Amino acid sequence: MNELENSILQALVELENAVRTMPAAVPKPNLLPLFVRLDDLTRSLPANADPNLLHYLHKKSYEKARLLLEGRDAENPRGNCLRD
């Protein structure tokens, strides 16, 4: 995994952790900066990046992207997209 992919994975884990705390959090965490950071990181990926990673990130399938980056893509359920 390269540095950019590692940064994406860290942001995805941070987002997942923030979402997990939401039911009990007061005040609720602001997720917008995480979404902005993920969008920025996604735009930084080269055109020859893993096509599945690009697909997941462009479709906002963040859990699928996280599993892929963790080497657990086989755990991803098939989606409705032709690519999934």
C-alpha positions in Angstrom: 0.0 0.0 0.0 1.4 3.4 -0.9 1.3 6.6 1.2 -1.8 8.0 -0.5 -3.7 4.7 -0.1 -2.6 4.6 3.6 -4.0 8.2 4.1 -7.3 7.1 2.5 -7.5 4.1 4.8 -6.8 6.3 7.9 -9.5 8.7 6.8 -11.9 5.8 6.2 -11.2 4.3 9.7 -11.6 7.8 11.3 -15.0 8.2 9.5 -16.1 4.8 10.6 -15.1 5.5 14.2 -16.9 8.9 14.2 -20.1 7.3 12.8 -19.9 4.5 15.4 -19.9 7.2 18.2 -22.8 9.2 16.8 -25.7 7.6 18.7 -24.2 8.5 22.1 -22.2 11.6 21.1 -23.2 15.0 22.5 -22.6 17.1 20.5 -22.7 15.0 17.3 -19.4 14.9 15.4 -19.0 17.0 12.3 -18.5 14.5 9.5 -18.2 17.1 6.7 -14.4 17.6 7.1 -13.9 13.9 6.8 -16.0 13.7 3.6 -14.1 16.7 2.2 -10.7 15.1 3.0 -11.8 11.8 1.4 -13.0 13.6 -1.7 -9.6 15.5 -1.9 -7.7 12.2 -1.4 -9.8 10.5 -4.1 -9.0 13.2 -6.6 -5.3 12.8 -5.8 -5.4 9.1 -6.9 -3.7 8.5 -10.2 -5.7 7.2 -13.2 -3.9 3.9 -13.0 -4.9 3.3 -9.3 -6.8 0.1 -8.4 -10.0 0.3 -10.5 -12.0 -1.2 -7.7 -10.7 1.4 -5.2 -11.5 4.2 -7.6 -15.0 2.8 -8.2 -15.8 2.4 -4.5 -14.5 5.9 -3.6 -16.4 7.6 -6.5 -19.6 5.8 -5.5 -19.0 6.7 -1.8 -18.9 3.0 -0.9 -16.5 3.8 1.9 -16.9 0.5 3.8 -16.0 -1.4 0.6 -13.0 0.9 0.0 -11.8 0.3 3.6 -12.1 -3.5 3.2 -10.3 -3.4 -0.1 -7.4 -1.4 1.4 -7.3 -3.8 4.4 -6.8 -6.7 2.0 -10.3 -8.0 2.8 -12.1 -7.3 -0.5 -13.4 -10.8 -0.6 -15.7 -9.8 2.3 -17.4 -7.1 0.2 -20.9 -8.0 -0.7 -21.8 -7.8 -4.4 -23.4 -4.5 -5.2 -26.0 -3.5 -7.8 -23.3 -2.0 -10.1 -22.0 -4.1 -13.0 -18.5 -3.6 -11.5 -19.3 -4.8 -8.0 
